Amino acid sequence: MAARKKRRRRLGGPIARRWFAVGALLLVGLLYYRPLHDYLDARSQRAVRVAAVRQLQKEQASLERRLRRASSLAVLASEARMLGYIRPGEHLFIVKDIPQWRRRQHGARHAASRGHGR
């Protein structure tokens, strides 16, 4: 009977415990893999979204400043004039070829200054 007890101890010995420990570690690793992967993925997505939120907050502040400035009557009138609106009673004049007119004016002044110098 003593020989049988020794064999039982050998079968349940350190090698079997090591394999059991390795198996338990693998099981724990497999069980933790997915939650850990999801956590890291969520963390990286959060960083991207936080950066996007900061950018949007800056844009909102800029738009709010622009809105406050655009709410003044002077700015509204200026913007309306740029769009081609006129006030009641005003006459609209459309001037074309201003650069050509300036060249002619410059040429006429230049020619007049030559004539006076002689």
C-alpha positions as CSV (number, residue, x, y, z in Angstrom):
1,M,0.0,0.0,0.0
2,A,2.9,2.4,0.6
3,A,3.9,2.0,-3.1
4,R,0.4,3.0,-4.2
5,K,0.4,6.1,-2.1
6,K,3.7,7.2,-3.6
7,R,2.4,6.8,-7.2
8,R,-0.6,8.9,-6.3
9,R,1.6,11.6,-5.0
10,R,3.7,11.5,-8.2
11,L,0.7,11.8,-10.5
12,G,-0.6,14.8,-8.6
13,G,2.9,16.2,-8.2
14,P,4.5,19.4,-9.2
15,I,4.2,18.9,-13.0
16,A,0.4,18.5,-12.9
17,R,0.2,21.7,-10.7
18,R,2.4,23.6,-13.2
19,W,0.1,22.6,-16.1
20,F,-2.9,23.5,-14.0
21,A,-1.4,26.9,-13.2
22,V,-0.5,27.5,-16.9
23,G,-4.0,26.5,-17.9
24,A,-5.5,28.8,-15.3
25,L,-3.3,31.7,-16.5
26,L,-4.3,31.1,-20.1
27,L,-8.0,31.1,-19.1
28,V,-7.6,34.3,-17.1
29,G,-5.8,35.8,-20.0
30,L,-8.5,34.8,-22.5
31,L,-11.2,36.2,-20.2
32,Y,-9.4,39.5,-19.7
33,Y,-8.4,40.0,-23.4
34,R,-11.7,41.3,-24.7
35,P,-12.5,43.7,-21.9
36,L,-8.9,45.0,-21.9
37,H,-9.0,45.4,-25.7
38,D,-12.4,47.3,-25.5
39,Y,-11.0,49.5,-22.7
40,L,-8.0,50.5,-24.7
41,D,-10.1,51.1,-27.9
42,A,-12.6,53.2,-25.9
43,R,-9.7,55.2,-24.4
44,S,-8.3,56.1,-27.8
45,Q,-11.7,57.0,-29.2
46,R,-12.2,59.2,-26.2
47,A,-9.0,61.1,-26.8
48,V,-10.1,61.7,-30.4
49,R,-13.5,62.9,-29.4
50,V,-12.1,65.2,-26.7
51,A,-9.8,66.8,-29.3
52,A,-12.8,67.2,-31.6
53,V,-14.9,68.8,-28.8
54,R,-12.1,71.3,-28.0
55,Q,-11.9,72.2,-31.7
56,L,-15.7,72.7,-31.8
57,Q,-15.6,74.8,-28.7
58,K,-13.0,77.1,-30.3
59,E,-15.1,77.3,-33.4
60,Q,-18.3,78.1,-31.4
61,A,-16.5,80.9,-29.5
62,S,-15.3,82.3,-32.8
63,L,-18.7,82.2,-34.3
64,E,-20.3,83.8,-31.2
65,R,-17.8,86.7,-31.4
66,R,-18.5,87.0,-35.1
67,L,-22.3,87.1,-34.3
68,R,-21.9,89.8,-31.7
69,R,-19.9,91.9,-34.2
70,A,-22.4,91.3,-37.0
71,S,-25.3,92.3,-34.8
72,S,-24.3,96.0,-34.9
73,L,-26.1,98.2,-37.4
74,A,-22.9,99.5,-39.0
75,V,-21.7,96.0,-39.8
76,L,-25.1,94.9,-41.1
77,A,-25.2,98.0,-43.3
78,S,-21.8,97.2,-44.6
79,E,-22.6,93.6,-45.3
80,A,-25.8,94.7,-47.1
81,R,-23.9,97.1,-49.3
82,M,-21.4,94.3,-50.2
83,L,-24.4,92.2,-51.3
84,G,-25.7,95.1,-53.5
85,Y,-28.5,96.4,-51.3
86,I,-29.1,100.1,-51.2
87,R,-31.2,102.3,-48.9
88,P,-34.5,103.8,-50.0
89,G,-34.0,107.0,-52.0
90,E,-30.4,106.1,-53.0
91,H,-29.3,105.7,-56.6
92,L,-27.2,102.7,-57.6
93,F,-24.3,103.4,-59.9
94,I,-22.3,100.5,-61.4
95,V,-18.8,101.5,-62.3
96,K,-16.9,99.2,-64.6
97,D,-13.2,99.0,-65.6
98,I,-11.8,101.0,-62.7
99,P,-8.3,99.7,-63.3
100,Q,-8.4,100.9,-67.0
101,W,-9.7,104.3,-65.8
102,R,-6.8,104.6,-63.3
103,R,-4.3,103.7,-66.1
104,R,-5.7,106.4,-68.3
105,Q,-5.7,109.0,-65.4
106,H,-2.1,108.1,-64.6
107,G,-1.1,108.4,-68.3
108,A,-2.9,111.8,-68.6
109,R,-1.1,113.1,-65.4
110,H,2.2,111.8,-66.6
111,A,1.7,113.5,-70.0
112,A,0.6,116.8,-68.4
113,S,3.7,116.8,-66.1
114,R,6.0,116.4,-69.2
115,G,4.3,119.3,-71.0
116,H,4.6,121.7,-68.0
117,G,8.3,120.9,-67.6
118,R,9.3,122.1,-71.1
